[in-house]
Amino acid sequence: MTTDVTQQPSSTGSEPAGMPTLRSNPFDPPDRLAELRRTGPVTRLRYPDGHLGWLVTDHAVARAILADQRFSARSELKRVPVARPSVAPFYGRPALPGWFLDMDPPNHTRVRRLLAGHFTVHRAEALTPRIEQIVAEHLDAMAAAGGPCDLVDAFALPIPSMVICELLGVPYAERAEFQRNSATLFSLEVTADEADAAMVALDALLRDLVRRPRQEPPGDLLGALGASGRLSKEELTGVGVLLLTAGHETVASMLGLGTFALLCHPEQSRLLHDGNVDVTNAVDELLRYLSIFHFGVPRTPLEDVEIGGVPIRAGESVTVSLPAANRDPTRFTAPDTLDLARPARGHLAFGFGVHQCIGQNLARVQMRIAYPALLRRFPSLRLAVPTQDVRLSADMGFYGVHHLPVTW
């Protein structure tokens, strides 16, 4: 099976070419990324607008760049390495209020610091009973309806959507609207106007929510942030949109794609089903192996730097390929093998440095609960269609599956 969304690099590598996207296997990064990594940790990359920048495929260099604050994450400096018209309203200009992901310190630090205490390991673990209940309810509904079903609609998407709604204080009844607009934002195929309209709709939803009266003390994250008085209403709205969209899209992608991978690796699925592997480690291995941020992370040096033995000028866009870094054989033995028993910590699936995903602890808890519960409730779970008929979401900012037909 192959998936392709943009022009491929030349086979010689002598001329800068576009971001590799052609996959020979749904779970492996494009073969070309490994070829480029063998030529050096940093190679030339031509962006869709003609800009000549850099592609990073080496784990150590990727980690170094993500930790180096000379490399900016500001949205006005960002470029994406594949054609994606939907970012036009947001990149090349200052970050939207509250979108700390697109800011550098000290603006980034101010907003993230207010959120950090709500996403600690302890806070995520405290949500375990409720997440277990949400997972069990969806498994019950699957069993009652009987197979076959689309695991994305029945399991992978609603679970993180409900979790993030309850955390933020967003009514779950609004899920159809925010899921649709969120999918529009992350699509590679929509126009700039469509993406802008989706953001306007999400902003209106969250703006209305943050203005509603709350109980005292507030029982939800947005209410607590609002009560602190340390964010403007515009910033609070932006934070809400960011957490709501990224908070459910990423986990949904991992639950869908991770289950697909497990069903295609039955020996690994049995390890998880039988409890013969540490589930925390298994989740990290799935994160490493699949790396759903499939186009990588954009950074821009604010000054001339040399990294990986390569001089990079200020303003030259850099794409850090997380899938390539997570398959680097100098960091992980037999990296192209899914091995739930391997010590997989040290992967970069959540990024690294000051911009490392703030919701990673919550995401891990959801996956740690959901995968084993699904496999144990339905031990005969299997694909209901041939492998090649599973529609992959290579057309989205987060890699995964659009639908996963399963039966049992």
Disulfide bonds with the S-S distance in Angstrom:
none
